């Protein structure tokens, strides 16, 4: 067994698909964004350092991210691999990751830039179970979240200005990883500008 990387711009649907794929692979989701938000909330030194970068929509320095990942993949549930969501985001992060675990697939969810702002600005998540919703495209069911205890959360960085910066950081620093993983035969592209179920179907098809 090895690890999977979910790759794509902000709002591509990495978190949405991670929840669905997790049920099939059993691999735990490791989201550096979620880890950083937890650190910010807890007021840890990592959180204090990361907050300004996140608020501006810039990438947090590689050293901070790699320290988090090195700790996380030593945990017991990671021994058969994990599903990375939002990591790696730079070539130095990808190079360091090669020394930590075997990557079997990089699944790229491709979504045009013009879709990103509307997706992100309509997002909510359930604070109880982490399910991801959208005001228009994937609303909370009328009878509530599947976990039975929907607690609406909206992210501080889900505003138009910050999203445009996040998109800029993606194109400049993260998109070059596509060629890097392609050269290693690991990169698989899936059209992310479709219904959520169709995308899940294709991602699982690549993994099978
Ligand atoms: P992070 O939390 O990773 O945010 P992101 O990459 O910007 O990705 P998102 O979580 O916004 O989007 P997603 O692809 O998961 O989409 P989702 O499924 O929610 O990072 C935040 C910040 O932390 C960064 O800016 C950076 O500062 C820092 N950071 C994190 N990792 C780092 C790293 N490795 N290195 C350096 N810094 C790092 O979907 C979005 C919305 O669209 C939802 O409302 C959803 O319901 C909807 N949706 C999903 N799929 C569809 C569909 N097919 N059709 C219509 N709507 C859809």
Boltz pocket constraint, residues with backbone or C-beta under 6 A from the ligand:
constraints:
  - pocket:
      binder: B
      contacts: [[A, 8], [A, 9], [A, 10], [A, 11], [A, 12], [A, 13], [A, 14], [A, 15], [A, 16], [A, 17], [A, 32], [A, 33], [A, 34], [A, 36], [A, 50], [A, 53], [A, 54], [A, 55], [A, 57], [A, 58], [A, 59], [A, 60], [A, 61], [A, 65], [A, 85], [A, 86], [A, 87], [A, 88], [A, 89], [A, 93], [A, 119], [A, 120], [A, 122], [A, 123], [A, 124], [A, 132], [A, 133], [A, 134], [A, 135], [A, 137], [A, 138], [A, 166], [A, 192], [A, 193], [A, 194], [A, 195], [A, 196], [A, 199]]
      max_distance: 6.0
